[in-house]
Amino acid sequence: MSPEIRRLRNPENLDDLLNYRLFRLYASATSPVTRLMEGKWGISRREWRLLAVLAAVGRSSPSELAERSHLDRPRTSRAISSLVAKGLAQRAVTADDARRATVSLTPSGRALFEEVFPQIARLNARLLEAIDDELVLALDRALRALTVRADELGISTEPEVRANRRAGGSRRVRPIPGDPY
């Protein structure tokens, strides 16, 4: 087994963890996107994500948007409110239930998406210039397989344990079983 395979399959430190390596790639690759979004168009990455999802699927409920964009509902709600305030999205109450709403792009939101997406796609293409077509195919297959596995693990791993995002990471430290301290 090669050292690279061994380190990924049996991580010994933070730099060996797949999630950490993917996070570092994500952070580096999204930096120019964030600068464009915030500096040139005045929208956050989260707002961009919702804008792109709305462009792809059309009118959606806030819950559907949260699920499709992999965001929690409160963050999705705040981002929707911001997009509405900026005139890029509109909320409409559903006819059969005034408590439910749908969200869609305004013409300004659609125009912004059509202006921004090609630039983001060019950044994506430039990033992939680092690897040849054979590796692009292998990466695509690997990402698909890892996504399926991650979804399976998310469903099966300790379903009784829920993240308490309100408590934050620093509120209480749980003792490690068997740790004398």
Backbone as a chain_set.jsonl record, in Angstrom:
{"seq": "MSPEIRRLRNPENLDDLLNYRLFRLYASATSPVTRLMEGKWGISRREWRLLAVLAAVGRSSPSELAERSHLDRPRTSRAISSLVAKGLAQRAVTADDARRATVSLTPSGRALFEEVFPQIARLNARLLEAIDDELVLALDRALRALTVRADELGISTEPEVRANRRAGGSRRVRPIPGDPY", "coords": {"N": [[0.86, -1.179, 0.0], [0.573, 2.177, -0.892], [2.148, 5.117, 0.577], [0.428, 7.349, 0.453], [-2.139, 6.257, 0.129], [-2.271, 4.763, 2.489], [-2.166, 6.836, 4.418], [-4.571, 8.22, 3.889], [-6.494, 6.21, 4.309], [-5.943, 5.436, 6.912], [-5.77, 7.737, 8.87], [-3.349, 9.733, 10.552], [-2.943, 12.231, 11.482], [-4.262, 15.611, 11.446], [-3.924, 16.641, 8.823], [-4.132, 14.354, 7.309], [-6.778, 13.64, 7.247], [-9.616, 13.133, 5.259], [-11.93, 14.822, 5.204], [-10.851, 17.211, 6.221], [-8.903, 17.826, 4.3], [-10.555, 18.176, 2.072], [-12.0, 20.373, 3.01], [-9.944, 22.311, 3.133], [-9.357, 22.534, 0.39], [-11.848, 23.456, -0.501], [-11.995, 25.911, 0.893], [-9.811, 27.313, -0.225], [-10.478, 27.265, -2.963], [-12.909, 28.609, -3.036], [-12.323, 31.152, -2.31], [-11.669, 33.154, -4.37], [-14.2, 33.242, -5.53], [-15.804, 34.157, -3.463], [-14.704, 36.728, -3.143], [-15.467, 37.884, -5.603], [-18.292, 37.626, -5.406], [-18.966, 39.095, -3.033], [-17.49, 41.489, -3.32], [-17.898, 42.486, -5.952], [-20.63, 42.064, -6.599], [-22.065, 42.268, -4.257], [-23.244, 40.195, -2.764], [-23.515, 37.376, -0.576], [-21.76, 34.177, -0.291], [-23.608, 32.283, 0.524], [-26.036, 33.488, -0.229], [-25.577, 33.497, -2.969], [-25.559, 30.742, -3.452], [-28.255, 30.071, -2.931], [-29.472, 31.643, -4.873], [-28.487, 30.39, -7.182], [-29.62, 27.828, -6.877], [-32.344, 28.482, -7.02], [-32.38, 29.43, -9.654], [-31.924, 27.065, -10.977], [-34.04, 25.303, -10.198], [-36.37, 26.755, -10.048], [-39.38, 28.248, -8.712], [-39.65, 27.674, -5.254], [-40.229, 26.256, -1.994], [-39.166, 27.683, 1.148], [-38.181, 25.616, 2.816], [-37.601, 23.551, 0.978], [-35.585, 24.858, -0.442], [-33.639, 25.097, 1.576], [-33.014, 22.402, 1.993], [-32.089, 21.591, -0.593], [-29.901, 23.279, -0.897], [-28.272, 22.56, 1.131], [-28.268, 23.847, 3.635], [-29.063, 25.059, 6.931], [-32.388, 25.743, 8.158], [-32.827, 28.298, 9.51], [-30.598, 29.869, 8.597], [-31.057, 29.772, 5.878], [-33.501, 31.131, 5.763], [-32.714, 33.707, 6.622], [-30.944, 34.362, 4.519], [-32.705, 34.308, 2.345], [-34.385, 36.436, 3.058], [-32.554, 38.515, 2.832], [-31.945, 38.38, 0.071], [-34.466, 39.045, -0.928], [-34.715, 41.651, 0.086], [-32.736, 42.859, -1.421], [-33.854, 42.832, -3.863], [-33.579, 40.638, -5.502], [-34.892, 38.276, -5.232], [-38.218, 37.03, -4.694], [-40.867, 36.656, -2.38], [-43.79, 34.746, -2.075], [-47.011, 34.225, -0.837], [-48.633, 31.121, -0.512], [-51.598, 30.164, -2.257], [-53.434, 28.365, -1.12], [-52.697, 28.161, 1.554], [-51.999, 30.48, 3.797], [-49.936, 30.543, 5.597], [-47.792, 29.405, 4.437], [-45.08, 29.838, 2.152], [-43.599, 30.629, -1.031], [-40.572, 30.956, -2.888], [-39.017, 32.804, -5.421], [-36.939, 33.775, -8.213], [-36.448, 37.203, -9.05], [-36.701, 39.233, -12.033], [-34.322, 40.732, -11.937], [-32.766, 39.131, -10.26], [-32.542, 36.819, -11.83], [-31.134, 37.905, -14.005], [-28.76, 38.627, -12.715], [-27.822, 36.092, -11.942], [-27.382, 34.995, -14.511], [-25.324, 36.617, -15.368], [-23.325, 36.146, -13.476], [-22.903, 33.319, -13.27], [-21.416, 32.301, -15.597], [-18.887, 33.361, -15.053], [-18.183, 32.155, -12.646], [-18.164, 29.535, -13.526], [-15.983, 29.652, -15.254], [-13.903, 30.053, -13.39], [-14.078, 27.595, -12.095], [-13.35, 25.892, -14.222], [-10.717, 26.745, -14.603], [-9.574, 25.912, -12.196], [-9.747, 23.134, -12.498], [-7.889, 22.781, -14.484], [-5.58, 21.935, -13.366], [-5.482, 19.207, -13.367], [-5.468, 16.298, -15.52], [-7.76, 15.016, -18.109], [-8.335, 12.321, -17.547], [-7.959, 12.175, -14.779], [-9.929, 14.009, -14.048], [-12.24, 12.59, -14.693], [-11.886, 10.426, -12.912], [-11.99, 11.832, -10.509], [-14.628, 12.788, -10.599], [-16.044, 10.338, -10.464], [-15.134, 9.462, -7.97], [-16.071, 11.509, -6.266], [-18.833, 11.185, -6.571], [-19.186, 8.576, -5.498], [-18.205, 8.95, -2.878], [-20.026, 10.848, -1.943], [-22.441, 9.414, -1.933], [-21.742, 7.495, -0.008], [-21.221, 9.141, 2.217], [-23.786, 10.198, 2.622], [-25.097, 7.825, 3.362], [-23.714, 7.243, 5.743], [-24.434, 9.463, 7.234], [-27.083, 8.949, 7.734], [-27.016, 6.535, 9.127], [-25.225, 6.743, 11.284], [-25.105, 6.97, 14.653], [-27.98, 7.814, 15.147], [-29.498, 8.723, 17.274], [-28.116, 10.791, 18.404], [-28.044, 14.192, 18.245], [-27.001, 17.202, 16.692], [-26.507, 20.125, 18.558], [-26.805, 23.059, 17.689], [-27.42, 25.48, 18.772], [-26.268, 25.457, 21.274], [-23.631, 25.646, 20.701], [-20.071, 25.124, 20.133], [-18.46, 25.609, 22.314], [-19.764, 25.692, 24.707], [-20.203, 23.431, 26.368], [-18.125, 20.84, 27.272], [-17.963, 17.535, 26.554], [-17.217, 14.772, 28.629], [-14.613, 12.415, 27.923], [-15.13, 9.014, 27.609], [-13.694, 6.973, 30.079], [-11.571, 8.673, 30.504], [-9.548, 9.991, 33.001], [-9.656, 12.618, 33.807]], "CA": [[0.0, 0.0, 0.0], [1.374, 3.402, -0.981], [1.996, 5.988, 1.762], [-0.738, 8.218, 0.284], [-3.327, 5.453, 0.408], [-2.24, 4.44, 3.912], [-2.519, 8.021, 5.203], [-5.996, 8.515, 3.738], [-7.302, 5.139, 4.904], [-5.633, 5.358, 8.342], [-5.202, 9.056, 9.197], [-2.573, 9.849, 11.787], [-2.995, 13.623, 11.936], [-5.304, 16.418, 10.807], [-3.69, 16.75, 7.378], [-4.464, 13.088, 6.659], [-8.231, 13.451, 7.226], [-10.248, 13.521, 3.995], [-12.78, 15.997, 5.391], [-10.006, 18.397, 6.385], [-8.307, 18.134, 2.989], [-11.621, 18.735, 1.239], [-12.281, 21.71, 3.522], [-8.862, 23.205, 2.687], [-9.592, 22.771, -1.034], [-13.042, 24.295, -0.582], [-11.652, 27.26, 1.359], [-8.938, 27.947, -1.226], [-11.167, 27.402, -4.251], [-14.025, 29.553, -2.964], [-11.846, 32.493, -1.98], [-11.93, 34.114, -5.459], [-15.653, 33.334, -5.72], [-16.295, 35.035, -2.398], [-14.307, 38.104, -3.479], [-16.352, 38.339, -6.68], [-19.662, 37.753, -4.913], [-19.118, 40.181, -2.072], [-16.895, 42.74, -3.784], [-18.456, 42.991, -7.214], [-22.093, 42.012, -6.674], [-22.672, 42.545, -2.957], [-23.998, 39.075, -2.213], [-22.688, 36.383, 0.118], [-21.739, 32.841, -0.909], [-24.886, 31.627, 0.867], [-27.045, 34.08, -1.11], [-25.282, 32.988, -4.31], [-26.0, 29.349, -3.514], [-29.711, 30.065, -3.052], [-29.769, 32.21, -6.186], [-28.206, 29.349, -8.169], [-30.627, 26.774, -6.734], [-33.594, 29.011, -7.582], [-32.24, 29.469, -11.108], [-31.985, 25.69, -11.48], [-35.29, 24.587, -9.936], [-37.537, 27.626, -10.094], [-40.103, 28.559, -7.47], [-39.491, 26.634, -4.231], [-40.509, 26.656, -0.609], [-37.922, 27.867, 1.898], [-37.689, 24.314, 3.285], [-36.974, 22.881, -0.169], [-34.33, 25.563, -0.709], [-32.681, 24.718, 2.616], [-32.579, 21.036, 1.727], [-31.317, 21.542, -1.836], [-28.654, 24.04, -0.77], [-27.543, 21.997, 2.272], [-28.18, 24.866, 4.686], [-30.14, 24.926, 7.904], [-33.531, 26.614, 7.84], [-32.66, 29.706, 9.913], [-29.672, 30.553, 7.684], [-31.758, 29.908, 4.607], [-34.493, 32.189, 5.924], [-32.013, 34.998, 6.625], [-30.423, 34.62, 3.174], [-33.867, 34.636, 1.511], [-34.784, 37.812, 3.413], [-31.559, 39.41, 2.255], [-32.162, 38.398, -1.383], [-35.703, 39.797, -1.159], [-34.399, 43.062, 0.345], [-31.885, 43.326, -2.52], [-34.635, 42.792, -5.094], [-33.125, 39.524, -6.337], [-35.855, 37.189, -5.069], [-39.508, 37.47, -4.157], [-41.642, 35.687, -1.611], [-45.227, 34.8, -2.333], [-47.807, 33.339, 0.012], [-49.369, 30.161, -1.332], [-53.028, 30.46, -2.301], [-54.223, 27.476, -0.263], [-52.285, 28.234, 2.961], [-51.309, 31.766, 3.977], [-48.746, 30.368, 6.435], [-46.713, 28.854, 3.597], [-44.619, 30.76, 1.126], [-42.653, 30.145, -2.024], [-39.564, 31.938, -3.238], [-38.579, 32.713, -6.813], [-36.062, 34.869, -8.639], [-37.001, 38.337, -9.784], [-35.915, 39.421, -13.26], [-32.975, 41.175, -11.55], [-32.067, 37.95, -9.754], [-32.224, 35.976, -12.996], [-30.078, 38.589, -14.758], [-27.518, 38.505, -11.949], [-27.372, 34.711, -12.1], [-26.864, 34.804, -15.87], [-24.055, 37.336, -15.466], [-22.337, 35.59, -12.556], [-22.602, 31.898, -13.462], [-20.297, 32.028, -16.511], [-17.621, 33.716, -14.413], [-17.9, 31.096, -11.676], [-17.834, 28.352, -14.323], [-14.593, 29.833, -15.732], [-13.021, 29.772, -12.256], [-14.124, 26.146, -11.933], [-12.539, 25.306, -15.3], [-9.312, 27.058, -14.323], [-9.142, 25.036, -11.112], [-9.589, 21.779, -13.032], [-6.714, 22.727, -15.367], [-4.486, 21.315, -12.605], [-5.479, 17.757, -13.58], [-5.845, 15.904, -16.88], [-9.126, 14.508, -18.257], [-8.456, 11.033, -16.868], [-8.145, 12.467, -13.352], [-11.236, 14.651, -13.89], [-13.206, 11.479, -14.655], [-11.697, 9.7, -11.656], [-12.493, 12.719, -9.456], [-16.09, 12.766, -10.668], [-16.492, 9.043, -9.926], [-14.824, 9.432, -6.545], [-16.993, 12.41, -5.568], [-20.157, 10.549, -6.549], [-19.153, 7.451, -4.556], [-18.046, 9.481, -1.531], [-21.276, 11.508, -1.571], [-23.384, 8.342, -1.583], [-21.309, 6.906, 1.268], [-21.43, 10.141, 3.269], [-25.229, 10.223, 2.896], [-25.397, 6.608, 4.115], [-23.17, 7.402, 7.096], [-25.237, 10.465, 7.92], [-28.346, 8.324, 8.137], [-26.831, 5.394, 10.029], [-24.314, 6.98, 12.398], [-25.67, 7.475, 15.896], [-29.152, 8.638, 14.857], [-30.072, 9.314, 18.484], [-27.326, 11.957, 18.783], [-28.342, 15.331, 17.388], [-26.179, 18.387, 16.906], [-27.207, 21.224, 19.201], [-26.087, 24.223, 17.188], [-27.672, 26.614, 19.675], [-25.34, 25.376, 22.397], [-22.296, 26.002, 20.231], [-19.017, 24.164, 20.43], [-17.674, 25.926, 23.498], [-20.594, 25.765, 25.908], [-19.919, 22.346, 27.295], [-17.252, 19.793, 26.75], [-18.392, 16.241, 27.091], [-16.072, 13.971, 29.054], [-14.268, 11.262, 27.121], [-15.261, 7.815, 28.451], [-12.425, 6.383, 30.521], [-10.582, 9.723, 30.761], [-9.596, 10.275, 34.44], [-9.8, 14.067, 34.074]], "C": [[0.903, 1.237, 0.0], [1.175, 4.254, 0.274], [0.764, 6.895, 1.664], [-2.034, 7.483, 0.623], [-3.396, 5.148, 1.903], [-2.68, 5.635, 4.756], [-4.004, 8.363, 5.09], [-6.868, 7.462, 4.425], [-7.108, 5.033, 6.418], [-4.992, 6.669, 8.79], [-4.49, 9.061, 10.548], [-2.567, 11.278, 12.318], [-4.041, 14.37, 11.1], [-5.145, 16.47, 9.29], [-3.984, 15.467, 6.615], [-5.97, 12.871, 6.525], [-8.833, 13.962, 5.917], [-11.093, 14.772, 4.159], [-11.962, 17.272, 5.516], [-9.373, 18.801, 5.057], [-9.344, 18.729, 2.043], [-11.979, 20.151, 1.693], [-11.211, 22.706, 3.069], [-9.022, 23.538, 1.205], [-10.768, 23.721, -1.211], [-12.701, 25.741, -0.207], [-10.796, 27.996, 0.326], [-9.682, 28.228, -2.529], [-12.292, 28.418, -4.203], [-13.585, 30.974, -2.646], [-12.062, 33.491, -3.131], [-13.423, 34.297, -5.734], [-16.237, 34.299, -4.693], [-15.937, 36.489, -2.701], [-15.197, 38.669, -4.579], [-17.757, 38.605, -6.149], [-19.82, 38.994, -4.046], [-18.622, 41.513, -2.623], [-17.561, 43.341, -5.004], [-19.977, 43.062, -7.213], [-22.797, 42.217, -5.337], [-23.559, 41.446, -2.413], [-23.025, 38.092, -1.571], [-22.682, 35.068, -0.668], [-23.06, 32.123, -0.659], [-26.001, 32.162, -0.035], [-26.845, 33.584, -2.54], [-25.786, 31.559, -4.471], [-27.513, 29.27, -3.692], [-30.147, 30.605, -4.404], [-29.585, 31.14, -7.27], [-29.223, 28.213, -8.091], [-31.954, 27.244, -7.321], [-33.534, 29.079, -9.101], [-32.392, 28.07, -11.704], [-33.366, 25.065, -11.339], [-36.535, 25.452, -10.018], [-38.143, 27.83, -8.727], [-40.011, 27.38, -6.501], [-39.932, 27.167, -2.883], [-39.169, 26.892, 0.082], [-37.336, 26.541, 2.398], [-36.996, 23.544, 2.166], [-35.638, 23.531, -0.506], [-33.263, 25.179, 0.303], [-32.122, 23.328, 2.335], [-31.679, 20.965, 0.497], [-29.966, 22.244, -1.725], [-27.799, 23.572, 0.4], [-27.248, 23.057, 3.327], [-29.274, 24.596, 5.707], [-31.21, 25.977, 7.614], [-33.348, 28.053, 8.306], [-31.711, 30.486, 8.994], [-30.305, 30.765, 6.319], [-32.754, 31.052, 4.675], [-33.837, 33.573, 5.904], [-31.493, 35.354, 5.23], [-31.562, 34.977, 2.214], [-34.301, 36.07, 1.789], [-33.826, 38.828, 2.816], [-31.722, 39.515, 0.736], [-33.417, 39.19, -1.745], [-35.425, 41.29, -0.982], [-33.565, 43.669, -0.777], [-32.608, 43.296, -3.864], [-34.258, 41.659, -6.027], [-34.068, 38.32, -6.263], [-37.143, 37.788, -4.543], [-40.173, 36.311, -3.444], [-43.1, 35.859, -1.988], [-45.912, 33.806, -1.418], [-48.563, 32.386, -0.902], [-50.865, 30.41, -1.19], [-53.829, 29.618, -1.311], [-53.846, 27.535, 1.213], [-51.434, 29.487, 3.162], [-50.081, 31.658, 4.868], [-47.556, 29.87, 5.634], [-46.362, 29.846, 2.502], [-43.756, 30.019, 0.11], [-41.725, 31.302, -2.359], [-39.196, 31.711, -4.701], [-37.657, 33.892, -7.12], [-36.883, 35.986, -9.261], [-36.245, 38.421, -11.102], [-34.488, 39.895, -12.958], [-32.143, 40.013, -11.025], [-31.649, 37.027, -10.873], [-31.079, 36.597, -13.795], [-28.736, 38.478, -14.038], [-26.968, 37.093, -12.077], [-26.732, 34.51, -13.468], [-25.562, 35.556, -16.108], [-22.962, 36.629, -14.654], [-21.937, 34.162, -12.917], [-21.463, 31.644, -14.443], [-18.933, 32.36, -15.892], [-17.209, 32.658, -13.384], [-17.502, 29.817, -12.417], [-16.409, 28.455, -14.867], [-13.592, 29.585, -14.599], [-12.943, 28.27, -11.995], [-13.235, 25.462, -12.975], [-11.053, 25.555, -15.057], [-8.761, 26.187, -13.205], [-8.863, 23.635, -11.647], [-8.457, 21.656, -14.045], [-5.541, 22.05, -14.675], [-4.402, 19.811, -12.846], [-5.948, 17.434, -14.998], [-7.242, 15.273, -16.889], [-9.349, 13.171, -17.548], [-8.686, 11.242, -15.362], [-9.472, 13.184, -13.098], [-12.321, 13.577, -13.816], [-13.113, 10.711, -13.344], [-12.229, 10.529, -10.481], [-14.017, 12.703, -9.428], [-16.632, 11.466, -10.079], [-16.282, 8.99, -8.419], [-15.796, 10.317, -5.758], [-18.389, 11.822, -5.485], [-20.206, 9.432, -5.498], [-19.046, 7.957, -3.115], [-19.32, 10.18, -1.05], [-22.322, 10.476, -1.164], [-23.024, 7.763, -0.219], [-21.531, 7.873, 2.424], [-22.913, 10.237, 3.631], [-25.637, 8.994, 3.713], [-24.92, 6.728, 5.564], [-23.975, 8.409, 7.901], [-26.537, 9.906, 8.439], [-28.111, 7.288, 9.232], [-25.998, 5.688, 11.271], [-25.018, 7.666, 13.561], [-26.891, 8.375, 15.679], [-29.771, 9.274, 16.099], [-29.306, 10.552, 18.941], [-27.588, 13.062, 17.761], [-27.393, 16.467, 17.713], [-27.038, 19.467, 17.541], [-26.462, 22.498, 18.838], [-26.315, 25.46, 18.048], [-26.681, 26.636, 20.824], [-23.928, 25.763, 21.975], [-21.267, 24.981, 20.661], [-18.317, 24.425, 21.738], [-18.484, 25.921, 24.79], [-20.299, 24.65, 26.891], [-19.084, 21.3, 26.573], [-17.679, 18.504, 27.393], [-17.156, 15.428, 27.492], [-15.867, 12.78, 28.121], [-14.367, 10.045, 28.025], [-13.89, 7.25, 28.799], [-11.342, 7.397, 30.807], [-10.662, 10.1, 32.241], [-9.799, 11.743, 34.752], [-11.173, 14.494, 33.82]], "O": [[1.855, 1.335, 0.773], [0.157, 4.131, 0.955], [0.125, 7.179, 2.677], [-2.907, 8.015, 1.309], [-4.459, 5.262, 2.513], [-3.465, 5.484, 5.693], [-4.628, 8.751, 6.077], [-7.871, 7.801, 5.053], [-8.011, 4.588, 7.127], [-3.792, 6.706, 9.063], [-4.955, 8.484, 11.531], [-2.223, 11.508, 13.477], [-4.622, 13.814, 10.167], [-6.128, 16.356, 8.558], [-4.076, 15.493, 5.388], [-6.398, 12.003, 5.764], [-8.581, 15.1, 5.518], [-10.994, 15.692, 3.347], [-12.344, 18.308, 4.972], [-9.316, 19.986, 4.729], [-9.053, 19.668, 1.302], [-12.23, 21.026, 0.865], [-11.537, 23.823, 2.666], [-8.844, 24.688, 0.805], [-10.691, 24.678, -1.981], [-13.079, 26.677, -0.912], [-11.035, 29.169, 0.04], [-9.533, 29.296, -3.123], [-12.607, 29.034, -5.221], [-14.392, 31.901, -2.707], [-12.59, 34.577, -2.893], [-13.857, 35.38, -6.126], [-17.064, 35.149, -5.023], [-16.77, 37.381, -2.536], [-15.634, 39.817, -4.491], [-18.341, 39.659, -6.4], [-20.688, 39.833, -4.288], [-19.258, 42.548, -2.418], [-17.764, 44.552, -5.083], [-20.557, 44.002, -7.758], [-24.022, 42.33, -5.304], [-24.515, 41.716, -1.687], [-21.865, 37.991, -1.972], [-23.483, 34.87, -1.582], [-23.569, 31.432, -1.542], [-26.814, 31.392, -0.546], [-27.812, 33.285, -3.241], [-26.368, 31.208, -5.498], [-28.002, 28.491, -4.511], [-31.083, 30.086, -5.012], [-30.422, 31.001, -8.162], [-29.645, 27.688, -9.122], [-32.616, 26.495, -8.039], [-34.532, 28.813, -9.77], [-32.926, 27.91, -12.802], [-33.827, 24.373, -12.247], [-37.648, 24.927, -10.054], [-37.492, 27.608, -7.706], [-40.262, 26.235, -6.877], [-39.998, 28.377, -2.666], [-38.147, 26.359, -0.35], [-36.117, 26.37, 2.4], [-35.936, 22.954, 2.374], [-34.669, 22.84, -0.819], [-32.109, 24.96, -0.065], [-30.916, 23.101, 2.426], [-30.618, 20.343, 0.544], [-29.001, 21.851, -2.381], [-26.722, 24.119, 0.64], [-26.134, 23.152, 3.842], [-30.29, 23.978, 5.39], [-30.965, 26.964, 6.92], [-33.688, 28.968, 7.557], [-31.989, 31.635, 8.65], [-30.115, 31.803, 5.685], [-32.842, 31.856, 3.748], [-34.334, 34.495, 5.257], [-31.586, 36.506, 4.805], [-31.401, 35.852, 1.364], [-34.556, 36.835, 0.858], [-34.249, 39.885, 2.347], [-31.645, 40.609, 0.177], [-33.436, 39.915, -2.739], [-35.85, 42.103, -1.804], [-33.675, 44.863, -1.054], [-32.043, 43.687, -4.885], [-34.577, 41.703, -7.215], [-34.04, 37.45, -7.133], [-37.163, 38.9, -4.016], [-40.059, 35.153, -3.845], [-43.58, 36.974, -2.192], [-45.447, 32.679, -1.247], [-49.074, 32.793, -1.945], [-51.337, 30.818, -0.129], [-54.797, 30.104, -0.726], [-54.585, 27.02, 2.052], [-50.279, 29.535, 2.738], [-49.263, 32.578, 4.9], [-46.424, 29.914, 6.115], [-47.21, 30.583, 1.997], [-43.255, 28.926, 0.372], [-42.053, 32.469, -2.141], [-39.079, 30.574, -5.158], [-37.609, 34.873, -6.377], [-37.892, 35.735, -9.92], [-35.235, 37.737, -11.269], [-33.549, 39.502, -13.65], [-30.949, 39.921, -11.312], [-30.533, 36.506, -10.873], [-30.16, 35.894, -14.216], [-27.702, 38.263, -14.668], [-25.771, 36.915, -12.298], [-25.658, 33.918, -13.57], [-24.774, 35.164, -16.969], [-21.817, 36.529, -15.096], [-20.753, 33.826, -12.874], [-20.597, 30.823, -14.142], [-17.939, 31.697, -16.19], [-16.033, 32.314, -13.27], [-16.602, 29.1, -11.979], [-15.701, 27.449, -14.932], [-12.546, 28.974, -14.822], [-11.87, 27.739, -11.708], [-12.462, 24.563, -12.646], [-10.228, 24.67, -15.282], [-7.605, 25.767, -13.258], [-7.858, 23.02, -11.291], [-8.096, 20.544, -14.43], [-4.595, 21.63, -15.343], [-3.372, 19.198, -12.566], [-6.717, 18.185, -15.599], [-7.834, 15.027, -15.838], [-10.428, 12.921, -17.011], [-9.511, 10.56, -14.755], [-10.081, 12.991, -12.046], [-13.215, 13.65, -12.973], [-14.131, 10.382, -12.735], [-12.846, 9.985, -9.565], [-14.625, 12.615, -8.361], [-17.572, 11.489, -9.285], [-17.15, 8.526, -7.68], [-16.285, 9.915, -4.702], [-19.057, 11.938, -4.458], [-21.148, 9.352, -4.71], [-19.728, 7.444, -2.229], [-19.654, 10.105, 0.132], [-23.011, 10.652, -0.159], [-23.896, 7.564, 0.627], [-21.981, 7.466, 3.495], [-23.26, 10.344, 4.807], [-26.43, 9.105, 4.648], [-25.636, 6.359, 6.495], [-24.176, 8.237, 9.104], [-27.038, 10.345, 9.475], [-28.912, 7.173, 10.16], [-26.069, 4.927, 12.236], [-25.467, 8.806, 13.448], [-26.845, 9.565, 15.992], [-30.495, 10.264, 15.987], [-29.801, 11.296, 19.789], [-27.376, 12.878, 16.562], [-27.025, 16.67, 18.87], [-28.169, 19.698, 17.113], [-25.598, 22.96, 19.583], [-25.497, 26.379, 18.051], [-26.295, 27.704, 21.298], [-23.119, 26.166, 22.812], [-21.554, 24.085, 21.454], [-17.63, 23.537, 22.242], [-17.923, 26.13, 25.865], [-20.161, 24.883, 28.092], [-19.332, 20.948, 25.42], [-17.749, 18.391, 28.617], [-16.163, 15.407, 26.765], [-16.826, 12.212, 27.598], [-13.761, 10.025, 29.096], [-13.037, 7.072, 27.929], [-10.282, 7.026, 31.31], [-11.731, 10.492, 32.708], [-10.097, 12.075, 35.9], [-11.494, 15.671, 33.985]]}, "num_chains": 1, "name": "protein.A"}
